[in-house]
Amino acid sequence: MTAAVPAWSLAENASLRHLNTFHVPAHAKRLLHVNDAAALPEALATIGDADLLVLGSGSNVLLAADPDDVVLVFDNREITALEHRADHTIVRVGAGVIWHELVMWSLTEGLSGLENLALIPGTVGAAPIQNIGAYGVQVGEFIQTVEAWDRQDNVWVRLDQEACRFAYRDSVFKHELDRYLITAVEFRLPLLHALRLEYAGIGEELQAMGIEQPVAADVANAVIAIRRRKLPDPDVLGNAGSFFKNPILPIEQVDVLLQHYPALPVFPADDERHRKVSAAWMIEAAGFKGQRDGDAGVSPNHALVLVNHGNATGADLLAFARRVSAAVLEKFGVPIEPEPRLIGARW
């Protein structure tokens, strides 16, 4: 007879090397696993007012030092179709579900919208915080509701899309990290929608695959192929995907940059007064693509990706990232900032 899985468990002096995709050595004084989200208030009562760090798969953090006190991991991994309509389905997903597994599940169910976000590392619970995005799509477009425990008021809350305040790599959760503990996300996924094919070589990839009239699953396969060529597998080479955000600049500043660097890639931003410019292009132009210092370095395949070649610490990686940023600022006059959350350090 199989033993029942406890609703939650607490361990002391726990290694976090397997819970961060940089694979840097770090430890938690206490590690709290929650399998049943309904038991979260009970589990939190055992730790009182202790500082709390929520980790999914650790794909969007850099542990520059050991976190203070308690690390929380959600292991609830249910996917449930709540409501079927003529043109969409409402899907409820536990915070512990691996993001890519949700994308592939949605495609097998005949749903669309998430295909451009295939193979992004991390969990569903982490996705709204960063408003993860890739190839012209941001997850906030498809989120209907985020369910969370509000540590400030000690109540369950349900935040709709507007309350989440989604923006480029941003959300209300990112600004109030210590307040909301996301336990589930509800998505509104269409049965059919206009495919996004214009961004970063997706059309060319589909053409190379011999696909003239793609469906959502074809787009996902194209994205997977592109990402596997460009981005190292974290299980082989420690990384957190794109480390630097693409800067969003006033259009006047972009025009000046283009006068000096006409090859600089420029993309639309959320408003007409700004443009997004390629951090990867600037990092490569500054000479850092493929460079390393000890085991900390930049991927030779993608200049946005900071990598751990084996034994780099979080502090080593942060120091190298600061060198990259300083070089870009000196050459282009443009500050670049990290996407991952820094633990134990400030940028």
KOLNU-449354 format. One record per residue (C-alpha): residue number from 0; x, y, z. Coordinates in steps of 0.5 Angstrom, whole numbers, plus 500, padded with zeros to 3 digits. Layout:
N
<NUM,<X,Y,Z>>,
...
END
This chain:
347
<0,<500,500,500>>,
<1,<503,507,498>>,
<2,<504,512,504>>,
<3,<500,518,503>>,
<4,<503,524,501>>,
<5,<504,529,507>>,
<6,<500,536,505>>,
<7,<507,539,507>>,
<8,<513,538,510>>,
<9,<519,542,513>>,
<10,<527,540,512>>,
<11,<533,544,516>>,
<12,<539,546,512>>,
<13,<537,543,506>>,
<14,<541,544,499>>,
<15,<538,548,494>>,
<16,<543,546,488>>,
<17,<538,542,485>>,
<18,<533,548,486>>,
<19,<536,553,481>>,
<20,<538,552,474>>,
<21,<545,555,475>>,
<22,<546,550,479>>,
<23,<550,554,484>>,
<24,<552,552,491>>,
<25,<547,554,496>>,
<26,<543,552,503>>,
<27,<536,554,506>>,
<28,<536,554,513>>,
<29,<529,551,512>>,
<30,<526,548,506>>,
<31,<518,548,506>>,
<32,<515,543,501>>,
<33,<507,544,500>>,
<34,<503,539,496>>,
<35,<496,541,498>>,
<36,<495,549,497>>,
<37,<489,549,501>>,
<38,<494,547,507>>,
<39,<499,553,506>>,
<40,<496,557,512>>,
<41,<497,551,516>>,
<42,<504,550,514>>,
<43,<506,558,514>>,
<44,<503,558,521>>,
<45,<509,554,523>>,
<46,<514,559,521>>,
<47,<511,565,524>>,
<48,<514,572,521>>,
<49,<520,569,518>>,
<50,<523,571,511>>,
<51,<520,567,505>>,
<52,<523,565,498>>,
<53,<519,562,494>>,
<54,<522,557,489>>,
<55,<519,554,483>>,
<56,<525,550,479>>,
<57,<529,556,480>>,
<58,<530,558,473>>,
<59,<529,566,474>>,
<60,<533,567,480>>,
<61,<541,568,482>>,
<62,<543,565,489>>,
<63,<548,570,490>>,
<64,<548,568,497>>,
<65,<544,563,502>>,
<66,<537,566,502>>,
<67,<535,568,509>>,
<68,<531,563,513>>,
<69,<525,559,509>>,
<70,<525,557,502>>,
<71,<518,555,500>>,
<72,<517,550,494>>,
<73,<510,548,491>>,
<74,<509,541,489>>,
<75,<501,542,487>>,
<76,<501,540,480>>,
<77,<494,539,478>>,
<78,<491,541,471>>,
<79,<484,542,470>>,
<80,<479,545,465>>,
<81,<474,549,469>>,
<82,<470,551,463>>,
<83,<469,550,456>>,
<84,<466,555,451>>,
<85,<465,555,444>>,
<86,<471,559,442>>,
<87,<476,558,449>>,
<88,<477,554,455>>,
<89,<478,556,462>>,
<90,<484,552,465>>,
<91,<486,552,472>>,
<92,<493,550,473>>,
<93,<497,549,480>>,
<94,<503,553,481>>,
<95,<508,547,481>>,
<96,<506,545,474>>,
<97,<512,545,470>>,
<98,<511,551,465>>,
<99,<513,547,458>>,
<100,<509,541,461>>,
<101,<503,546,461>>,
<102,<504,548,454>>,
<103,<505,541,451>>,
<104,<498,539,455>>,
<105,<494,545,452>>,
<106,<496,543,445>>,
<107,<494,536,446>>,
<108,<487,539,448>>,
<109,<487,543,442>>,
<110,<488,550,445>>,
<111,<492,555,443>>,
<112,<496,562,445>>,
<113,<502,559,449>>,
<114,<505,556,443>>,
<115,<510,561,442>>,
<116,<512,560,450>>,
<117,<514,553,449>>,
<118,<521,550,453>>,
<119,<521,556,457>>,
<120,<524,554,464>>,
<121,<520,554,470>>,
<122,<514,553,473>>,
<123,<507,556,472>>,
<124,<507,559,479>>,
<125,<513,563,477>>,
<126,<510,565,470>>,
<127,<506,571,472>>,
<128,<511,574,477>>,
<129,<516,576,471>>,
<130,<510,576,466>>,
<131,<514,571,462>>,
<132,<515,572,454>>,
<133,<518,570,448>>,
<134,<517,571,440>>,
<135,<512,576,441>>,
<136,<508,573,446>>,
<137,<507,575,454>>,
<138,<503,570,458>>,
<139,<499,576,461>>,
<140,<495,576,455>>,
<141,<492,569,457>>,
<142,<492,569,464>>,
<143,<485,570,467>>,
<144,<486,570,474>>,
<145,<491,569,479>>,
<146,<490,565,486>>,
<147,<494,567,492>>,
<148,<495,567,499>>,
<149,<496,574,501>>,
<150,<501,574,507>>,
<151,<500,582,509>>,
<152,<492,581,510>>,
<153,<492,573,511>>,
<154,<487,571,506>>,
<155,<486,568,500>>,
<156,<485,573,494>>,
<157,<484,572,487>>,
<158,<487,577,482>>,
<159,<484,578,475>>,
<160,<488,580,469>>,
<161,<488,588,471>>,
<162,<489,587,478>>,
<163,<496,583,476>>,
<164,<498,590,473>>,
<165,<502,586,467>>,
<166,<507,590,463>>,
<167,<514,588,460>>,
<168,<517,583,464>>,
<169,<513,586,470>>,
<170,<507,585,474>>,
<171,<504,587,481>>,
<172,<507,580,484>>,
<173,<514,583,482>>,
<174,<513,589,486>>,
<175,<510,586,492>>,
<176,<514,579,492>>,
<177,<513,578,500>>,
<178,<506,579,500>>,
<179,<503,574,495>>,
<180,<504,567,494>>,
<181,<501,564,488>>,
<182,<498,557,489>>,
<183,<494,557,482>>,
<184,<493,560,475>>,
<185,<487,560,471>>,
<186,<488,561,463>>,
<187,<483,563,458>>,
<188,<486,559,452>>,
<189,<483,560,445>>,
<190,<481,554,441>>,
<191,<483,558,435>>,
<192,<487,565,434>>,
<193,<492,569,430>>,
<194,<498,565,430>>,
<195,<504,570,431>>,
<196,<509,568,426>>,
<197,<513,575,425>>,
<198,<518,575,431>>,
<199,<525,572,431>>,
<200,<525,567,425>>,
<201,<519,563,427>>,
<202,<517,564,419>>,
<203,<524,562,417>>,
<204,<524,556,421>>,
<205,<517,553,419>>,
<206,<519,554,412>>,
<207,<525,550,413>>,
<208,<521,545,416>>,
<209,<516,545,410>>,
<210,<510,547,413>>,
<211,<506,552,409>>,
<212,<500,553,413>>,
<213,<502,552,420>>,
<214,<497,550,426>>,
<215,<499,552,434>>,
<216,<503,545,435>>,
<217,<507,547,429>>,
<218,<509,554,432>>,
<219,<511,550,438>>,
<220,<515,545,435>>,
<221,<519,551,431>>,
<222,<520,555,437>>,
<223,<523,549,441>>,
<224,<528,548,435>>,
<225,<530,555,435>>,
<226,<531,555,443>>,
<227,<535,548,443>>,
<228,<540,551,438>>,
<229,<541,558,441>>,
<230,<540,556,449>>,
<231,<544,551,453>>,
<232,<540,546,456>>,
<233,<540,548,464>>,
<234,<541,540,466>>,
<235,<548,540,462>>,
<236,<550,548,463>>,
<237,<548,552,468>>,
<238,<544,558,466>>,
<239,<537,561,467>>,
<240,<536,563,460>>,
<241,<536,570,458>>,
<242,<540,574,464>>,
<243,<539,581,461>>,
<244,<533,585,459>>,
<245,<532,588,453>>,
<246,<532,596,454>>,
<247,<526,600,453>>,
<248,<529,607,451>>,
<249,<526,613,448>>,
<250,<525,614,441>>,
<251,<530,620,441>>,
<252,<535,616,444>>,
<253,<534,610,439>>,
<254,<535,614,433>>,
<255,<541,617,436>>,
<256,<544,610,437>>,
<257,<542,608,430>>,
<258,<546,613,427>>,
<259,<552,610,430>>,
<260,<550,603,430>>,
<261,<545,602,424>>,
<262,<545,594,425>>,
<263,<542,595,432>>,
<264,<536,591,432>>,
<265,<530,595,434>>,
<266,<523,592,436>>,
<267,<516,595,438>>,
<268,<515,597,445>>,
<269,<508,598,449>>,
<270,<507,605,447>>,
<271,<509,609,441>>,
<272,<514,614,445>>,
<273,<519,608,446>>,
<274,<523,602,443>>,
<275,<526,596,445>>,
<276,<533,595,443>>,
<277,<537,588,443>>,
<278,<541,587,449>>,
<279,<544,581,446>>,
<280,<547,585,440>>,
<281,<550,590,444>>,
<282,<553,585,449>>,
<283,<556,581,443>>,
<284,<559,588,440>>,
<285,<562,589,447>>,
<286,<566,583,446>>,
<287,<563,578,451>>,
<288,<559,573,447>>,
<289,<563,566,449>>,
<290,<567,570,454>>,
<291,<569,567,461>>,
<292,<572,568,467>>,
<293,<573,562,471>>,
<294,<567,558,471>>,
<295,<563,564,470>>,
<296,<561,566,463>>,
<297,<557,568,457>>,
<298,<554,563,452>>,
<299,<558,562,446>>,
<300,<551,561,442>>,
<301,<547,567,445>>,
<302,<550,573,448>>,
<303,<544,574,453>>,
<304,<545,568,457>>,
<305,<550,568,463>>,
<306,<552,561,464>>,
<307,<556,556,470>>,
<308,<561,552,467>>,
<309,<561,548,473>>,
<310,<563,551,479>>,
<311,<562,558,479>>,
<312,<558,561,485>>,
<313,<552,566,485>>,
<314,<557,571,487>>,
<315,<562,569,481>>,
<316,<556,570,476>>,
<317,<554,576,479>>,
<318,<561,579,478>>,
<319,<561,577,471>>,
<320,<554,580,469>>,
<321,<556,587,472>>,
<322,<562,587,468>>,
<323,<558,585,462>>,
<324,<553,591,464>>,
<325,<559,596,465>>,
<326,<562,594,458>>,
<327,<555,596,455>>,
<328,<554,602,459>>,
<329,<561,605,457>>,
<330,<560,603,449>>,
<331,<553,605,448>>,
<332,<551,609,454>>,
<333,<545,604,455>>,
<334,<544,601,462>>,
<335,<542,593,462>>,
<336,<539,590,468>>,
<337,<538,583,470>>,
<338,<531,579,468>>,
<339,<532,574,474>>,
<340,<531,576,481>>,
<341,<538,576,485>>,
<342,<538,573,492>>,
<343,<543,576,497>>,
<344,<545,582,493>>,
<345,<543,588,489>>,
<346,<544,590,482>>,
END
